[in-house]
C-alpha cells in the first residue's frame, strides 16, 4: 500500500512525512502521560492515599501534557500541509519536465485530456495520499508497539493479546483487497473513462451546441455516470462491510484486553492503577489502525493515480538528436518522404526544397497534406520515411530545442494567454520596448483597435476569449514577428481575418522576409502570388512547383485552382456590390 518509487521521487518531501510520524508519536506519548497521571490520581484517591501536593503535581503534569499534545497535533497538521504542498509542486514539475522532453509531439503518446486530469485531480489524489495516508500507515504500526512496550511491564498477558489483535485489521484489509481487486480495477477504469469523456465534451461544447448534438452527448454522459454510480455503490458496499468487520475486530480486541486486565486485577496480579491504565489505553491500540482504514479509499485512489503517472513517466523518449542549427537562413529539403497515420497514406514520395532567404508557398486542396508537412518540420509528427534535411542536417538528428529556437510559427493552433497585450508580446523577447511593440501591432493592423481598449495594457482573457478570432490571429502573428529567428512558418495565418487585415498582414510578411526563410501555407492562392516558389500538393504528392507565372503557363493543377478561386471571389464580390 506504499509506493516506494513515489517515495524515491519525492525524497526531499519525505522529511515532512517523517515529521508527521514523529509529531503523532509525541502526541501519543503525551496521551500516555495524561492517562498515567489520571490513573494515579484515581487509584490514590480510591486508596485514600492522595495528598494535595500529589494532586497538584499530577494536575500540573496533565495540563502540560495536554498542551504539548495540542501543540504536536497542530505541528502534525502543519507538516501534513507542507508535505501536500511540496508533493503538488514536485509532481507537477516532473510531469511538465516529461512533457518538455517529449516535445511538441507529446499528443502522439498521451491525450491532452489525460494530461489535464493527471495535472489536476490526479495530483490532488497523490497530495492526500502522500500528505495523510503514508504517515498514518507507518504510525498505525508504530503506536501499538509503543503501547505494548509501555504496558507489558504491568501485564504481559493482556498487552500481548492487544498487540496480536491489531495485525488482524491489515490482514482483513489485504483479504478485502484480494476479493475486491476486480471491482476496484473496474471502478478506476470507469472513473478515468468518465473523466476523459467529460473533458472531451467540455472542450467540444461549442461544436456540440452548433450541431445540436449536445443532447446526445448529455445522454452518453448520463449512461457513463450511471455505470460509475453502480460500480461506486459496489465499492462503497465492499468498504462498509470491511469497516464493520474491522470495527468488530477493534472492539473485540479492546474488550478482550480490558477483560484480561480485569481478570488480572481480580486475581490480584495487578493493582487498580495498572487496571485503569489498561482500561484507558486499550482503545489506543486500535484507533490509529482504525483511522488508517478510513483512508483506505484515499490510499487506493493515490495508488492508482501514482500508477497512471508512472505509466506516463515511463514513456520512452523519442530520439532527441544532438545537431544544432547555425544562425544562417535555413534551407529545408524533402527527399522521398512518405508519411502515414493508421495505415492511411498522408504524404507520398515528397521531394522538394525550401530555399533559404526566400518565400516558399505550399498550396493545395483540403486534405492534400499541407499542414502535415509543417507538423513534420516542427517535429509534431515523427515516424516518416525518407529524408528531411534542415540546414544540412537530417531532421531526426537535430535537437528540438535548437530547432524551436530558430523557428517562429503562426497557425490556427496559436494560443493567446491570459494577461495584457504587452505580456503576450514580451513572452517572445522581454527586452522589447513599448514603441517596438506598438510598431509590430501596427504592422498587423491591430494598434488602433487595441488603443481604443487600453493599448498594451488591455487585459486579455484565457485563450483570447474577449477578442475576435481575427484579432487573435493577428496578435499571434505580431508575436511571431517579434522573434528574431531564421525560419518563419505561417500555416493558414490569415484564416478568420477580413480582407483589409489580410492584405496588411501579407504586406507585413513580405516586408519582413529580408534574409529569412519563410514558409507560407495557405488555402487562398492570391496570398501566394508573390512567393519566390510555389509548391502545389495534390492527394499527398507534389503535383508541380514554380513561380505564379510559370504555374499559370503550365495550365495544370495550380492553374485550375487559381482560376476557380478567382471566379468564386469575383462572384462573391459582385454579390456584395449588388
Secondary structure, DSSP 8 states (H G I E B T S, - for coil): ---HHHHHHTTTTHHHHHHHHHHHHHHHHHHHHHHHHHHHHHHHHHTT---HHHHHHHHHHHHHHHHHHHHHHHHHHHHHHHHHHHHHHHHHHHHHHHHHHHGGGGGGTS-HHHHHHIIIIIHHHHHHIIIIIHHHHHHHHHHHHHHHHHHTTT-HHHHHHHHHHHHHHHHHHHHHHHHHHHHHHHHHHHHHHHHHHHHHHHHTHHHHHHTT-HHHHHHHHHHHHHHHHHHHHHHHHHHHHHHHHHHHHHHHHHHHHHHHHHHHHHTTSS-HHHHHHHHHHHHHHHHHHHHHHHTHHHHHHHHHHHHHHHHHHTS-------B---SS---EEEEEEEEEETTEEEEEEEEEEE-TTSEEEEEESTTSSHHHHHHHHTTSS---EEEEEETTEEGGGB-HHHHHHTEEEE-TT----SEEHHHHHHTT-TT--HHHHHHHHHHTT-HHHHHTTTGGG-EE-GGGTTS-HHHHHHHHHHHHHHS--SEEEEESTTTT--HHHHHHHHHHHHHH-TTSEEEEE-S-GGGGTT-SEEEEEETTEEEEEE-HHHHHHHTSHHHHHHHHHHHHHHHHHHHHH-
